[in-house]
Amino acid sequence: MRILISPDKFAGTLSAPEVVNALAEGWADVAPDDVIIGLPMSDGGPGMIDTLAANLDGRRTPITAVDPLGRQVTANSLYVGDTAYIESAQACGLHLLAPDERDPMRTTSYGVGTLIGHAVESGMRTVVVGLGGSATNDAGAGMLTPLGLTPVDAAGRALPYGGGWLIDCDRLEGAARLRGVELIAATDVDNPLCGINGASAVFGPQKGADPDAVQRLDFALSRFSSVLERDVADGRGELSQRPGGGAAGGIGAALFALGARRESGFGLVADVVGLYEAMDTADLVITGEGSFDHQSLRGKVVSGVAEAAGERGLPCLVAAGQVTVGRREMLSAGITRAVSLAEHYGSVEEAMSRPAEGLRALGARFARQWRRG
């Protein structure tokens, strides 16, 4: 048999390549003669640079930026020819904060603007910004500042970091310094900037926003979207409800205002790593991620892999840290079966402490069950 293993990372525990290795080792324990193809994946969020760097002839470029709280951090971009690939989470990712530091009222995307600015000044002609895994909810206001656009209040004072202050935004002063580069927002998230499916309501709670903060942030982002449309977008349409505008806490909307076009983050990575060609010769597909939940079915790696497998009539199995998706939803998404480390160990805590060992056991379990069936 030819087994294709193509998962995302398990956030907080294992990288996508480590997940591949653990599942592959487990399968090989049971069926050592089978052919295993490992293709780590990303949808534009954390891990995108590692995945692309392993498959493209480019150079990693370390850049000094700031994290979501303004502290110095080194982020890597990938420069391939005259194209720059930027992973926004390297500068504003949730993983950069301790749990008690999460507060989207004050976190900033400033560091992402630093990465874009470095690419522009380095002579890049195309800048691809992977969106996902952010700790921010500032609609890209922080990102705009190092690019030459400063959010100010009615008195002309620059606003502090954070989405909470955008309620006081009167205008954006300055002009974007992009030197004619083409911007691409790489994301499969279709959430708009504002509303019940917007950045604040859907992603705010996992970034530390309580119900009151969610409402305040949504109102602030709605106000800021009007400022973006007036001062930056130059007639490019209404931003608050544009699909994908809510990606990475609203960085998507700011990129759209700057003229960026949206591309599928999953599709971009899949093309680079040769996912579809590998599927054409596979008998079975295994994918996975840390938490297989309802968001996994909306433009994440698992749903992308499952859809591609379904188009080829291939069974698709999911290994995850936790599974909260119902069987009917799984089947409708083209997923044959899903198993979790939490189920295997009996607790989430144990699953988090021994993920590689557990995934190896799940890989062996898949091999025994599939080959028997």
Secondary structure, 3 states (H helix, E strand, C coil): CEEEECCCCECCCECHHHHHHHHHHHHHHHCCCCEEEECCCCCCCCCHHHHHHCCCCCEEEEEEEECCCCCEEEEEEEEECCEEEEECHHHHEHHHCCHHHCCCCCCCCHHHHHHHHHHHHCCCCEEEEECCCECCCCCCHHHHHHHCEEEECCCCCECCCCHHHHHHCCEEEECCCCCCCEEEEECCCCCCCCCCCCHHHHHCHHHCCCHHHHHHHHHHHHHHHHHHHHHHHCCCCCCCCCCCCCHHHHHHHHHHHCCCEEECHHHHHHHHHCHHHHHCCCCEEEEEEEEECHHHHCCCHHHHHHHHHHHCCCCEEEEEEEECCCHHHHHHCCCCEEEEHHHHHCCHHHHHHCHHHHHHHHHHHHHHHHHHC
